Amino acid sequence: MIEKLKEVEKRYDEISKQLLDPEVYNDQKHYAKLMKEHKMLTPLIEKYREYKAAEDTIAEAGQLLGEGGMDADFRQMVEEELSAAKAKTERLAEDIKILLLPTDPNDDKNVIVEIRGGAGGEEAALFAGVLYRMYNMYAESKRWKTDLLNLNETGIGGMKEVSFIIEGDGAYSRLKFESGVHRVQRVPETEASGRIHTSTVTVAVLPEAEEVEVDINPADLQIDTYRSGGAGGQHVNKTESAIRITHMPTGLVVECQDERSQHKNKEKAMKILRSRLYEQLQSEQSEEIAKNRKLQVGTGDRSERIRTYNYPQSRVTDHRIGLTLYKLDQILDGDLDELIDALVTADRAEKLKAESEE
């Protein structure tokens, strides 16, 4: 581990030196790439340097204790310093192990979130709207920016499907565990008898892909325009501003009708298409990713779930890690950090276990 850290520190120092070079600064693309790497390595290097300082303290204290000839009070002080430094190195070593784990290259990306009603009809569409609000409120708490990409509403305020982008530092690293089937148990607003119904909503979280990461041939696209449906006033209904893009090689279809401008709808639809193709490309490169993706999103059937929101008991259960929290209202108001922190911790534990077994 120490040899690896020495190599990383050497690279960090090289980058720091290059960032001060005017020629590098003038090449903004290269400069931005170096800044990103520098930012990524900084937490690890800071911990490593703390670790080295603690190791120096241990060595100095050991030397002093070995020399002898000191009074009892001074010896006690040195022994306490030695004990504290040893405890610090153990703690830092654990932190460093986590920071050395392979990072997801998408973690710093913005995300495109797609929410669709699954099993449950109108009630599923209503809960899709609840989840849309939840993620928007979470983004707001993180000072992230959200932008609606596409919305297909039902007649009573539900959402058959909604796509939106969340822009913010580390958005994908926090939200990637939200992909999957979310199950809700509650008495529907449309239910007169007061019986509890179970419905599902699928959530897909895609890292936003940049143009350089996905090469789309314009000749492979079939672009159709049509009139927007649903609420929106006379302008929306009379003007063919809505866009449908079909990527013919893969059969992927993306629709966008949120904006009044055909150009803006096309721009947003291309963002979604690019991100879907990027995710598909990643999945093809790794059978394990493809397998996990299938398990996460599934078909929206009631039996395929990652999380259950139970209204009568004010309970939220994440089935992947067996965590149950009795704070449904707070979670639906965007207080997701306790859930997400637990998922991040569990993911790290699995990675550490895999590293130790190799």
C-alpha positions in Angstrom: 0.0 0.0 0.0 2.8 2.4 0.9 4.5 1.9 -2.5 1.3 2.6 -4.3 0.8 5.8 -2.2 4.4 7.0 -3.0 3.6 6.6 -6.7 0.3 8.5 -6.3 2.0 11.3 -4.4 4.7 11.6 -7.1 1.9 11.9 -9.7 0.1 14.5 -7.5 3.3 16.6 -7.3 3.8 16.4 -11.1 0.2 17.6 -11.7 0.6 20.5 -9.1 3.8 21.6 -11.0 2.1 21.4 -14.4 -0.9 23.5 -13.2 1.5 26.4 -12.5 2.8 26.2 -16.1 1.4 29.1 -18.3 1.5 26.9 -21.4 -0.7 24.3 -19.7 -3.1 27.0 -18.5 -3.5 28.3 -22.0 -4.6 24.8 -23.1 -8.0 24.9 -21.3 -9.0 21.4 -22.2 -5.8 19.9 -20.9 -5.8 22.2 -17.9 -9.4 21.1 -17.0 -8.4 17.5 -17.2 -5.4 18.0 -14.9 -7.6 20.0 -12.4 -10.1 17.2 -12.3 -7.3 14.6 -11.6 -5.8 16.9 -9.0 -9.1 17.3 -7.2 -9.7 13.6 -7.2 -6.3 12.8 -5.7 -6.3 15.6 -3.1 -8.3 13.8 -0.3 -6.0 10.7 -0.6 -2.8 12.7 -0.6 -4.0 14.7 2.5 -4.7 11.5 4.4 -1.3 10.0 3.3 0.6 13.0 4.5 -1.3 12.9 7.8 -0.3 9.3 8.0 3.4 10.0 7.4 3.3 12.7 10.0 1.8 10.3 12.6 4.5 7.7 11.6 7.2 10.3 12.3 5.7 11.0 15.7 5.7 7.3 16.5 9.4 7.1 15.5 10.4 10.1 17.5 8.5 9.0 20.6 10.0 5.5 20.3 13.5 7.0 20.1 12.9 9.1 23.2 11.6 6.2 25.2 14.5 4.1 24.2 17.0 6.7 25.4 15.8 6.7 29.0 16.9 9.2 31.6 13.6 11.1 31.7 11.4 11.8 34.7 8.0 10.0 35.2 5.8 12.9 34.0 7.7 13.4 30.8 7.7 9.6 30.1 4.0 9.5 30.6 3.5 12.4 28.2 5.6 10.7 25.5 3.8 7.4 26.0 0.4 9.1 25.6 1.7 10.8 22.5 2.9 7.5 21.1 -0.4 5.8 21.9 -2.4 8.6 20.2 -0.2 8.5 17.1 -0.6 4.7 16.8 -4.4 5.0 17.0 -4.3 7.8 14.4 -2.3 5.7 12.0 -4.7 2.8 12.3 -7.7 5.1 11.6 -5.9 6.8 8.7 -4.9 3.4 7.2 -8.6 2.5 7.1 -9.5 5.8 5.5 -6.7 5.4 2.9 -7.9 1.8 2.0 -11.3 3.3 1.2 -9.8 6.1 -0.9 -7.6 3.6 -2.8 -10.7 1.6 -3.9 -11.4 1.9 -7.7 -13.6 4.9 -8.3 -16.5 5.0 -10.6 -15.5 7.3 -13.5 -19.1 8.6 -13.6 -19.3 9.7 -10.0 -18.7 13.4 -10.7 -21.2 13.5 -13.6 -24.6 15.1 -13.7 -27.5 12.6 -13.9 -30.6 12.1 -16.0 -33.3 10.6 -13.9 -36.2 8.7 -15.6 -39.3 7.8 -13.5 -42.1 5.6 -14.9 -45.3 4.3 -13.4 -45.1 0.5 -13.2 -47.7 -1.9 -11.8 -50.7 -0.1 -10.3 -52.2 2.1 -13.0 -53.3 5.5 -11.9 -51.9 5.0 -8.3 -48.5 4.2 -9.7 -48.6 7.4 -11.8 -49.5 9.4 -8.7 -46.6 7.9 -6.8 -44.2 8.7 -9.7 -45.2 12.3 -9.1 -44.3 11.9 -5.4 -40.9 10.5 -6.2 -40.3 13.3 -8.7 -41.0 15.8 -6.0 -38.7 13.9 -3.5 -35.7 13.9 -5.9 -36.2 17.6 -6.7 -36.3 18.5 -3.0 -33.1 16.4 -2.4 -31.4 18.2 -5.2 -32.5 21.6 -3.7 -31.0 20.6 -0.3 -27.7 20.0 -2.1 -27.9 23.2 -4.1 -28.0 21.2 -7.3 -29.8 22.5 -10.4 -32.7 20.5 -11.9 -34.2 20.9 -15.4 -37.3 19.0 -16.6 -36.6 17.2 -19.9 -39.9 15.4 -20.6 -43.2 14.9 -18.8 -46.2 12.7 -19.7 -49.0 13.5 -17.2 -52.2 11.7 -16.4 -55.6 13.4 -16.1 -55.6 13.6 -12.2 -52.1 14.9 -11.6 -50.1 11.7 -11.9 -47.1 11.1 -14.1 -46.9 8.2 -16.5 -43.3 9.1 -17.0 -41.0 12.0 -16.3 -37.3 12.6 -17.2 -35.2 15.4 -15.7 -31.6 16.3 -15.4 -29.8 17.0 -12.0 -26.7 19.1 -12.4 -24.3 19.2 -9.4 -20.9 18.1 -8.1 -21.0 14.4 -7.3 -24.7 14.0 -8.3 -24.2 10.5 -9.8 -22.1 9.3 -6.8 -25.1 10.0 -4.5 -28.0 9.1 -6.7 -26.8 6.0 -8.6 -28.2 3.6 -6.0 -31.7 4.9 -6.7 -32.0 2.9 -9.9 -34.6 0.2 -9.5 -38.2 -0.6 -8.6 -39.7 1.4 -5.8 -42.8 -0.1 -4.2 -45.5 1.9 -2.4 -48.1 0.6 0.0 -51.0 3.1 0.8 -54.6 3.8 0.5 -54.9 5.5 -2.9 -56.7 8.8 -3.3 -58.9 7.1 -5.9 -59.9 4.3 -3.5 -63.3 4.8 -1.8 -63.2 1.6 0.4 -60.0 2.5 2.2 -58.1 -0.6 1.2 -54.3 -0.5 1.1 -53.0 -1.0 -2.5 -49.5 -1.9 -3.6 -48.0 -0.2 -6.7 -44.6 0.1 -8.2 -42.6 2.9 -10.0 -39.3 2.3 -11.8 -36.4 4.7 -11.5 -33.4 4.8 -13.8 -30.4 7.0 -13.0 -28.1 7.6 -16.0 -24.8 9.5 -15.9 -25.1 12.4 -18.4 -22.8 11.7 -21.3 -20.8 14.3 -23.1 -20.7 14.5 -26.8 -17.1 13.3 -27.0 -18.1 10.1 -25.1 -20.8 9.0 -27.5 -20.5 9.4 -31.3 -23.9 9.6 -32.8 -24.2 9.6 -36.6 -27.0 12.0 -37.7 -27.8 9.6 -40.5 -28.8 7.0 -37.9 -31.5 9.3 -36.4 -35.2 9.5 -37.4 -36.6 12.7 -36.1 -40.4 13.2 -36.0 -42.3 16.3 -34.8 -45.8 16.2 -33.4 -48.2 18.3 -31.3 -47.7 18.2 -27.6 -50.5 16.6 -25.6 -51.9 17.3 -22.1 -51.8 20.6 -20.3 -50.0 23.6 -21.8 -52.5 25.9 -23.4 -53.4 26.6 -27.0 -49.8 27.2 -28.2 -48.7 23.7 -27.1 -51.6 21.9 -28.7 -51.5 23.8 -32.0 -47.8 23.8 -32.7 -45.7 20.8 -33.7 -43.0 21.5 -31.1 -42.7 18.1 -29.6 -39.9 15.9 -30.8 -39.5 12.1 -31.1 -36.0 10.8 -32.0 -35.5 7.2 -33.0 -31.9 5.8 -33.0 -32.3 3.2 -35.8 -29.3 1.0 -35.0 -30.5 0.3 -31.4 -34.2 1.0 -31.7 -34.0 3.5 -28.8 -36.8 6.1 -28.9 -36.7 9.4 -27.0 -39.6 11.9 -26.8 -39.5 15.5 -25.5 -42.4 17.9 -25.4 -41.7 20.0 -22.3 -40.5 23.1 -24.2 -42.5 25.3 -26.6 -39.4 25.5 -28.8 -38.8 22.6 -31.2 -35.1 23.3 -31.1 -35.0 23.1 -27.3 -37.0 19.9 -27.2 -34.6 18.4 -29.7 -31.6 19.5 -27.6 -33.1 17.9 -24.5 -34.1 14.7 -26.3 -30.5 14.4 -27.6 -29.2 14.6 -24.0 -31.4 11.7 -23.0 -30.5 9.7 -26.1 -26.8 10.3 -25.6 -27.0 9.2 -21.9 -29.0 6.0 -22.8 -26.5 5.1 -25.5 -23.6 5.8 -23.1 -25.1 3.5 -20.5 -25.7 0.8 -23.1 -22.1 1.1 -24.2 -20.9 0.6 -20.7 -23.1 -2.4 -20.2 -21.8 -4.1 -23.3 -18.3 -3.6 -22.1 -19.0 -5.4 -18.8 -21.3 -8.4 -18.4 -21.5 -7.7 -14.7 -22.8 -4.2 -15.3 -25.4 -5.5 -17.7 -26.5 -8.1 -15.1 -26.7 -5.5 -12.3 -28.6 -3.1 -14.6 -31.2 -5.8 -15.3 -31.6 -6.5 -11.6 -31.9 -2.9 -10.7 -34.5 -1.7 -13.1 -36.4 -4.9 -14.0 -39.9 -4.7 -15.5 -41.8 -2.8 -12.8 -43.4 -5.9 -11.5 -44.6 -5.8 -7.9 -42.1 -8.6 -6.8 -39.0 -6.8 -8.1 -38.2 -4.1 -5.6 -35.3 -2.3 -4.1 -37.3 -0.1 -1.6 -40.8 -0.1 -0.1 -42.6 3.0 1.1 -45.3 2.0 3.6 -47.7 4.9 4.4 -49.7 3.3 7.2 -46.6 2.6 9.3 -44.6 5.7 8.1 -41.9 3.2 7.1 -39.3 3.1 4.4 -37.3 -0.1 3.9 -34.4 -0.6 1.5 -34.3 -4.3 0.8 -30.8 -4.4 -0.5 -29.2 -3.6 2.8 -32.1 -4.4 5.2 -32.4 -0.9 6.4 -35.8 0.3 7.8 -36.4 3.9 8.8 -39.6 5.2 10.4 -39.5 8.7 8.8 -41.5 8.4 5.6 -42.6 12.1 5.6 -39.0 13.4 5.9 -37.7 11.1 3.2 -40.5 12.0 0.8 -39.5 15.7 1.6 -36.0 15.0 0.2 -34.2 13.9 3.4 -32.4 11.0 1.7 -28.9 11.3 3.1 -29.3 8.6 5.8 -30.5 6.1 3.2 -27.8 7.1 0.7 -25.0 7.1 3.3 -25.9 3.6 4.3 -25.9 2.4 0.7 -22.5 4.0 0.0 -21.1 2.4 3.2 -22.5 -1.0 2.1 -21.0 -0.6 -1.4 -17.6 0.3 0.1 -17.7 -2.7 2.4 -18.4 -5.0 -0.5 -15.5 -3.5 -2.5 -13.1 -3.8 0.5 -14.2 -7.5 0.9 -13.6 -8.1 -2.8 -10.1 -6.4 -2.6 -9.1 -8.6 0.4 -10.2 -11.8 -1.3 -8.1 -11.1 -4.5 
